[in-house]
Amino acid sequence: MFANFDQLIDRVHQLAALTQRLRDENRTLRQQLAEKETESRLMRERLDTARTRIEGLINQLPAEK
């Protein structure tokens, strides 16, 4: 009977360790996602700025005759 109890305790410890590893991994993945979202937002802003500048330059071109 005590052997089964010891096995159960071991399994609970394994489950607790796995849960902690998954929490840590989840935290890391959330941080990476936040960084990528920030990078994506900054790239969209840069793209919008470039698009605006190009449109401005196109508008300055002389009209075709």
N, CA, C and O atoms as a DFTB+ gen file, in Angstrom:
260 C
 N C O
     1  1       0.809      -1.195       0.000
     2  2       0.000       0.000       0.000
     3  2       0.850       1.256       0.000
     4  3       0.539       2.221      -0.697
     5  1       1.933       1.247       0.787
     6  2       2.796       2.424       0.829
     7  2       3.533       2.627      -0.489
     8  3       3.866       3.755      -0.850
     9  1       3.785       1.546      -1.201
    10  2       4.450       1.659      -2.497
    11  2       3.561       2.433      -3.464
    12  3       4.037       3.297      -4.200
    13  1       2.271       2.118      -3.459
    14  2       1.343       2.847      -4.324
    15  2       1.262       4.318      -3.936
    16  3       1.186       5.202      -4.789
    17  1       1.281       4.558      -2.626
    18  2       1.238       5.937      -2.146
    19  2       2.503       6.689      -2.575
    20  3       2.433       7.839      -3.008
    21  1       3.653       6.029      -2.451
    22  2       4.917       6.643      -2.876
    23  2       4.911       6.920      -4.380
    24  3       5.409       7.953      -4.828
    25  1       4.347       5.998      -5.151
    26  2       4.246       6.212      -6.591
    27  2       3.343       7.401      -6.904
    28  3       3.629       8.197      -7.798
    29  1       2.263       7.506      -6.163
    30  2       1.355       8.632      -6.350
    31  2       2.050       9.950      -6.021
    32  3       1.897      10.935      -6.743
    33  1       2.803       9.963      -4.944
    34  2       3.552      11.166      -4.563
    35  2       4.547      11.529      -5.664
    36  3       4.679      12.700      -6.022
    37  1       5.246      10.531      -6.199
    38  2       6.194      10.783      -7.286
    39  2       5.486      11.378      -8.502
    40  3       5.981      12.320      -9.120
    41  1       4.332      10.823      -8.834
    42  2       3.568      11.318      -9.990
    43  2       3.109      12.765      -9.765
    44  3       3.141      13.584     -10.683
    45  1       2.689      13.062      -8.550
    46  2       2.257      14.431      -8.228
    47  2       3.444      15.384      -8.367
    48  3       3.293      16.487      -8.894
    49  1       4.623      14.969      -7.900
    50  2       5.822      15.807      -8.043
    51  2       6.168      16.007      -9.521
    52  3       6.531      17.108      -9.937
    53  1       6.054      14.941     -10.304
    54  2       6.321      15.052     -11.742
    55  2       5.336      16.009     -12.399
    56  3       5.712      16.827     -13.238
    57  1       4.085      15.897     -12.013
    58  2       3.057      16.773     -12.567
    59  2       3.315      18.223     -12.177
    60  3       3.159      19.127     -12.997
    61  1       3.704      18.441     -10.943
    62  2       4.007      19.799     -10.481
    63  2       5.200      20.372     -11.255
    64  3       5.178      21.538     -11.650
    65  1       6.226      19.570     -11.471
    66  2       7.399      20.029     -12.216
    67  2       7.025      20.335     -13.666
    68  3       7.456      21.346     -14.220
    69  1       6.233      19.472     -14.271
    70  2       5.794      19.699     -15.646
    71  2       4.963      20.968     -15.742
    72  3       5.126      21.759     -16.671
    73  1       4.076      21.157     -14.783
    74  2       3.238      22.360     -14.764
    75  2       4.108      23.615     -14.683
    76  3       3.848      24.595     -15.382
    77  1       5.124      23.592     -13.847
    78  2       6.009      24.754     -13.715
    79  2       6.778      25.002     -15.010
    80  3       6.920      26.148     -15.435
    81  1       7.274      23.939     -15.636
    82  2       7.992      24.093     -16.910
    83  2       7.077      24.690     -17.975
    84  3       7.487      25.560     -18.743
    85  1       5.841      24.218     -18.012
    86  2       4.896      24.748     -18.997
    87  2       4.554      26.208     -18.725
    88  3       4.406      27.001     -19.656
    89  1       4.430      26.560     -17.453
    90  2       4.195      27.975     -17.109
    91  2       5.364      28.834     -17.548
    92  3       5.173      29.909     -18.118
    93  1       6.575      28.364     -17.284
    94  2       7.768      29.112     -17.691
    95  2       7.825      29.262     -19.205
    96  3       8.112      30.342     -19.722
    97  1       7.549      28.172     -19.909
    98  2       7.563      28.209     -21.370
    99  2       6.484      29.160     -21.888
   100  3       6.718      29.925     -22.824
   101  1       5.318      29.105     -21.281
   102  2       4.226      29.982     -21.683
   103  2       4.608      31.445     -21.479
   104  3       4.330      32.281     -22.338
   105  1       5.239      31.760     -20.359
   106  2       5.688      33.126     -20.077
   107  2       6.700      33.582     -21.139
   108  3       6.627      34.703     -21.642
   109  1       7.632      32.701     -21.463
   110  2       8.629      33.027     -22.482
   111  2       7.965      33.259     -23.840
   112  3       8.303      34.211     -24.544
   113  1       7.036      32.403     -24.199
   114  2       6.345      32.542     -25.482
   115  2       5.518      33.820     -25.525
   116  3       5.460      34.479     -26.563
   117  1       4.884      34.177     -24.428
   118  2       4.113      35.429     -24.385
   119  2       5.036      36.643     -24.549
   120  3       4.687      37.605     -25.235
   121  1       6.204      36.593     -23.922
   122  2       7.162      37.687     -24.074
   123  2       7.641      37.789     -25.520
   124  3       7.734      38.885     -26.073
   125  1       7.942      36.646     -26.126
   126  2       8.381      36.644     -27.521
   127  2       7.282      37.176     -28.437
   128  3       7.555      37.933     -29.368
   129  1       6.045      36.779     -28.168
   130  2       4.921      37.254     -28.967
   131  2       4.780      38.768     -28.845
   132  3       4.575      39.457     -29.845
   133  1       4.888      39.281     -27.640
   134  2       4.782      40.731     -27.426
   135  2       5.887      41.464     -28.187
   136  3       5.640      42.511     -28.786
   137  1       7.099      40.918     -28.165
   138  2       8.210      41.538     -28.894
   139  2       7.938      41.526     -30.396
   140  3       8.175      42.523     -31.078
   141  1       7.445      40.407     -30.911
   142  2       7.160      40.303     -32.350
   143  2       6.023      41.228     -32.744
   144  3       6.048      41.814     -33.826
   145  1       5.024      41.365     -31.879
   146  2       3.930      42.288     -32.179
   147  2       4.434      43.724     -32.233
   148  3       4.003      44.506     -33.080
   149  1       5.344      44.069     -31.332
   150  2       5.938      45.407     -31.343
   151  2       6.751      45.615     -32.615
   152  3       6.646      46.660     -33.257
   153  1       7.554      44.632     -32.978
   154  2       8.335      44.719     -34.216
   155  2       7.413      44.887     -35.420
   156  3       7.683      45.693     -36.310
   157  1       6.337      44.131     -35.440
   158  2       5.393      44.200     -36.553
   159  2       4.748      45.584     -36.634
   160  3       4.608      46.145     -37.721
   161  1       4.358      46.127     -35.488
   162  2       3.757      47.456     -35.462
   163  2       4.744      48.505     -35.971
   164  3       4.379      49.382     -36.754
   165  1       5.992      48.411     -35.522
   166  2       7.008      49.367     -35.961
   167  2       7.270      49.250     -37.460
   168  3       7.464      50.259     -38.138
   169  1       7.276      48.035     -37.973
   170  2       7.484      47.844     -39.411
   171  2       6.309      48.403     -40.211
   172  3       6.510      48.996     -41.271
   173  1       5.087      48.219     -39.712
   174  2       3.919      48.796     -40.400
   175  2       4.000      50.316     -40.404
   176  3       3.667      50.952     -41.404
   177  1       4.440      50.902     -39.296
   178  2       4.585      52.361     -39.231
   179  2       5.634      52.842     -40.229
   180  3       5.439      53.843     -40.920
   181  1       6.747      52.116     -40.295
   182  2       7.788      52.491     -41.257
   183  2       7.282      52.362     -42.687
   184  3       7.567      53.211     -43.531
   185  1       6.540      51.312     -42.953
   186  2       5.977      51.104     -44.279
   187  2       4.989      52.216     -44.627
   188  3       4.994      52.722     -45.750
   189  1       4.151      52.594     -43.679
   190  2       3.202      53.682     -43.911
   191  2       3.935      54.999     -44.176
   192  3       3.535      55.777     -45.042
   193  1       5.001      55.237     -43.430
   194  2       5.795      56.451     -43.644
   195  2       6.414      56.449     -45.031
   196  3       6.372      57.457     -45.737
   197  1       6.987      55.321     -45.422
   198  2       7.591      55.210     -46.754
   199  2       6.535      55.390     -47.840
   200  3       6.782      56.064     -48.840
   201  1       5.379      54.803     -47.652
   202  2       4.294      54.920     -48.632
   203  2       3.874      56.391     -48.781
   204  3       3.673      56.877     -49.894
   205  1       3.749      57.072     -47.671
   206  2       3.361      58.490     -47.693
   207  2       4.412      59.321     -48.418
   208  3       4.079      60.199     -49.214
   209  1       5.666      59.043     -48.142
   210  2       6.740      59.793     -48.802
   211  2       6.743      59.532     -50.310
   212  3       6.900      60.455     -51.109
   213  1       6.571      58.281     -50.684
   214  2       6.559      57.938     -52.116
   215  2       5.364      58.583     -52.811
   216  3       5.496      59.112     -53.915
   217  1       4.210      58.541     -52.172
   218  2       3.037      59.190     -52.758
   219  2       3.276      60.687     -52.917
   220  3       2.885      61.278     -53.924
   221  1       3.913      61.296     -51.930
   222  2       4.249      62.718     -52.019
   223  2       5.188      63.003     -53.183
   224  3       5.011      63.991     -53.895
   225  1       6.178      62.153     -53.380
   226  2       7.116      62.335     -54.490
   227  2       6.400      62.143     -55.835
   228  3       6.647      62.878     -56.791
   229  1       5.518      61.154     -55.888
   230  2       4.773      60.918     -57.125
   231  2       3.911      62.129     -57.455
   232  3       3.821      62.531     -58.614
   233  1       3.291      62.699     -56.462
   234  2       2.449      63.878     -56.658
   235  2       3.253      65.083     -57.131
   236  3       2.698      65.991     -57.749
   237  1       4.538      65.102     -56.850
   238  2       5.380      66.230     -57.279
   239  2       5.876      66.073     -58.704
   240  3       6.402      67.027     -59.278
   241  1       5.724      64.905     -59.283
   242  2       6.151      64.702     -60.664
   243  2       5.305      65.549     -61.600
   244  3       4.106      65.727     -61.384
   245  1       5.935      66.064     -62.632
   246  2       5.143      66.869     -63.585
   247  2       4.086      65.989     -64.268
   248  3       4.302      64.803     -64.517
   249  1       2.964      66.599     -64.556
   250  2       1.885      65.882     -65.224
   251  2       2.288      65.557     -66.657
   252  3       3.038      66.302     -67.288
   253  1       1.779      64.435     -67.162
   254  2       2.080      64.046     -68.540
   255  2       1.269      64.925     -69.484
   256  3       0.149      65.329     -69.172
   257  1       1.864      65.218     -70.658
   258  2       1.158      66.021     -71.653
   259  2       0.730      65.181     -72.796
   260  3       0.117      65.685     -73.737
